[in-house]
């Protein structure tokens, strides 16, 4: 119960990796506020799993690119659970694969807002309420290391910025608040169901040392470690979890 008595906000915790993170943090004893944008049904299922297991959790709809919505999210956590001790920012997306020559400014800006601006806004909103010993876990990507797949330059660019944001914020908030990033590779989620061809997934999985895709639960175990005092001497790290496809 390494997070007993703590409150965690899982931004983008309705499904897949975010849902697994919420469940993992609750299993470690945290009270969990899950935000979702469009995944209401999945978010409620996540909350049910946590409460059925004896945990405390709630889900709210939020637009994390909107400052007012972000502020309301944090205030809800404070009102319902009394504190904010951890932010796990999973929220993000690729939106659509487009080459640079076919891309308009609106698409570029939307991808950066979803992945980077939302993290800035959430971090800015929670930090004033965090006590020493709190933690932030951000989500970068293997794409931040290798530039991403075809048509994903805005996504890869925004995730590279997340990695840099994580390092800078760790310096700014230390020693009181730790900040670390997770960099997933090929994880079996709806993201790849939507944006990655089956043959590409198979080839990438086969190129890993583990010879398979990862699971949301495996990523969540890493997040639970980074979020809790188990990783008390780690900050500013970008931690890969990609089955050995890419070493850093």
C-alpha positions in Angstrom: 0.0 0.0 0.0 2.7 2.4 -1.0 0.3 5.2 -1.8 -2.1 4.8 1.2 -3.6 8.2 2.2 -2.6 9.8 -1.1 -4.9 11.2 -3.9 -3.9 10.7 -7.5 -5.4 12.3 -10.6 -5.1 10.1 -13.7 -5.7 12.4 -16.6 -7.0 10.3 -19.5 -7.8 7.4 -17.3 -10.9 6.1 -18.9 -9.5 3.2 -20.9 -6.4 1.2 -21.9 -3.2 2.4 -20.2 -4.9 5.2 -18.3 -7.5 2.8 -16.8 -4.8 0.3 -15.9 -2.9 3.1 -14.1 -5.9 4.1 -12.1 -6.5 0.5 -11.0 -2.8 0.1 -10.1 -2.7 3.3 -8.0 -5.9 2.3 -6.3 -4.4 -1.1 -5.5 -1.5 0.7 -3.9 -4.0 2.6 -1.6 -4.5 5.8 -3.5 -7.8 7.6 -3.9 -8.2 8.2 -7.6 -9.8 10.8 -9.7 -10.1 9.7 -13.4 -10.7 12.2 -16.2 -12.0 11.2 -19.5 -13.0 13.2 -22.6 -15.2 10.9 -24.6 -14.8 7.5 -22.9 -17.6 7.7 -20.4 -18.7 4.1 -20.5 -15.1 2.8 -20.1 -14.3 5.3 -17.4 -17.3 4.1 -15.3 -16.2 0.5 -15.8 -12.8 1.5 -14.4 -14.3 3.2 -11.4 -16.5 0.1 -10.8 -13.5 -2.2 -10.8 -11.8 0.0 -8.2 -14.7 0.4 -5.9 -15.7 -3.3 -6.2 -12.2 -4.0 -4.9 -12.7 -1.7 -1.9 -11.0 1.4 -3.3 -12.1 5.0 -3.6 -12.4 6.5 -7.1 -14.5 8.8 -9.2 -14.6 9.9 -12.9 -15.3 13.2 -14.4 -15.5 14.5 -18.0 -12.9 17.2 -18.8 -11.3 19.0 -21.7 -7.7 19.2 -20.6 -6.8 21.7 -23.3 -9.2 24.2 -21.6 -7.9 26.0 -18.6 -11.3 26.4 -16.9 -12.0 22.7 -17.2 -8.6 21.8 -15.8 -9.1 24.1 -12.8 -12.5 22.5 -12.2 -10.9 19.1 -12.3 -8.3 19.9 -9.7 -10.9 21.6 -7.5 -13.1 18.5 -7.6 -10.2 16.3 -6.5 -9.5 18.7 -3.6 -13.2 18.8 -2.6 -13.9 15.1 -2.8 -10.5 13.7 -1.6 -8.9 16.5 0.3 -5.5 16.6 -1.5 -3.6 16.1 -4.7 -0.5 14.1 -4.2 0.1 12.6 -7.6 -0.6 13.5 -11.2 -0.4 10.8 -13.8 -0.9 12.5 -17.2 -1.8 9.8 -19.7 -4.1 12.0 -21.9 -2.9 12.5 -25.4 -3.3 11.1 -29.0 -2.1 11.1 -32.6 -5.5 12.3 -34.0 -4.7 11.3 -37.6 -1.7 10.3 -39.6 -0.8 13.1 -42.0 2.4 14.0 -43.9 3.8 17.5 -43.4 2.9 18.5 -47.0 -0.7 17.5 -46.4 -1.1 19.1 -43.0 -2.8 22.3 -42.1 -1.9 24.4 -39.1 -5.1 23.4 -37.2 -4.0 19.7 -37.2 -0.5 20.5 -36.0 -1.8 22.7 -33.2 -4.4 20.2 -32.1 -1.9 17.4 -31.7 0.4 19.6 -29.7 -2.4 20.9 -27.6 -3.7 17.4 -26.8 -0.3 16.0 -25.9 1.7 19.0 -24.6 -0.6 21.9 -23.7 -2.8 19.7 -21.6 0.2 18.5 -19.6 1.3 22.1 -19.0 -2.2 23.1 -17.9 -2.6 20.1 -15.6 0.9 20.5 -14.0 0.4 24.2 -13.5 -3.0 23.6 -11.8 -1.9 20.8 -9.4 1.6 22.0 -8.3 0.4 24.7 -5.9 -1.6 22.0 -4.0 1.2 19.4 -3.8 3.1 18.8 -0.6 6.7 17.6 -0.4 6.8 14.0 -1.4 4.3 14.4 -4.2 5.0 13.1 -7.7 4.1 13.7 -11.3 4.3 11.0 -14.0 4.1 12.1 -17.6 3.7 10.1 -20.8 6.2 10.5 -23.5 6.7 7.8 -26.1 9.2 5.7 -28.0 8.2 8.1 -30.8 10.1 10.8 -28.9 13.3 8.7 -29.4 12.9 7.6 -33.0 10.6 10.1 -34.6 7.5 7.9 -34.7 5.9 6.1 -37.6 4.7 7.5 -40.9 2.5 10.6 -40.7 3.2 11.1 -37.0 5.6 14.0 -36.9 3.4 16.3 -34.8 2.8 13.4 -32.3 6.5 12.5 -32.1 7.4 16.2 -31.8 5.0 16.7 -29.0 6.2 13.6 -27.1 9.8 14.8 -27.5 8.6 18.1 -25.9 7.0 16.1 -23.1 10.4 14.4 -22.4 12.1 17.8 -22.2 9.2 19.3 -20.1 9.7 16.4 -17.7 13.4 17.1 -17.3 12.9 20.8 -16.8 10.0 20.4 -14.4 12.0 17.9 -12.3 14.7 20.6 -11.9 12.2 23.3 -11.1 10.2 21.3 -8.5 13.0 19.4 -6.8 13.5 18.4 -4.0 9.9 18.5 -3.0 8.1 17.0 -6.0 9.5 14.3 -8.3 8.7 14.2 -12.0 9.4 11.2 -14.3 8.2 10.2 -17.8 7.2 6.8 -19.1 8.1 6.1 -22.8 5.9 3.2 -24.0 6.7 1.3 -27.2 4.3 -1.1 -28.9 1.6 -1.6 -26.3 -1.7 -3.5 -27.2 -4.2 -0.6 -26.9 -7.0 1.0 -28.9 -4.4 3.6 -30.0 -2.7 1.0 -32.2 -6.0 -0.7 -33.1 -6.9 2.7 -34.7 -3.6 4.0 -36.1 -1.3 1.0 -36.8 -1.7 -1.7 -39.5 -1.7 -5.3 -38.2 1.4 -6.2 -40.3 3.3 -3.3 -38.8 2.3 -4.3 -35.3 3.4 -7.9 -36.0 6.8 -6.7 -37.4 7.5 -4.4 -34.5 6.5 -7.0 -31.9 8.8 -9.5 -33.6 11.7 -7.1 -33.5 11.5 -6.7 -29.7 13.7 -8.9 -27.5 10.5 -10.1 -25.7 8.8 -11.0 -29.1 5.4 -9.6 -28.3 3.5 -6.4 -27.7 3.3 -5.0 -24.1 0.1 -4.7 -22.0 -1.5 -1.8 -20.4 -1.0 -3.5 -17.0 2.7 -3.8 -17.5 2.9 -0.1 -18.2 0.8 0.6 -15.1 3.2 -1.3 -12.9 6.0 1.0 -14.0 3.7 4.0 -13.4 2.9 2.8 -9.9 6.6 2.5 -9.1 7.4 6.0 -10.4 4.3 7.5 -8.7 5.1 6.1 -5.3 7.9 6.5 -2.8 9.4 3.2 -4.1 11.2 5.4 -6.6 12.2 8.1 -4.1 15.6 8.8 -5.7 14.4 9.0 -9.3 13.4 12.3 -10.9 13.8 13.8 -14.4 14.0 10.3 -16.0 12.4 9.1 -19.2 11.9 5.4 -18.6 11.5 3.1 -21.7 9.1 0.2 -21.7 9.3 -1.3 -25.1 10.3 -4.9 -24.8 13.9 -4.2 -25.8 13.0 -2.7 -29.2 15.0 0.4 -28.4 17.7 0.9 -25.9 18.6 4.3 -24.3 
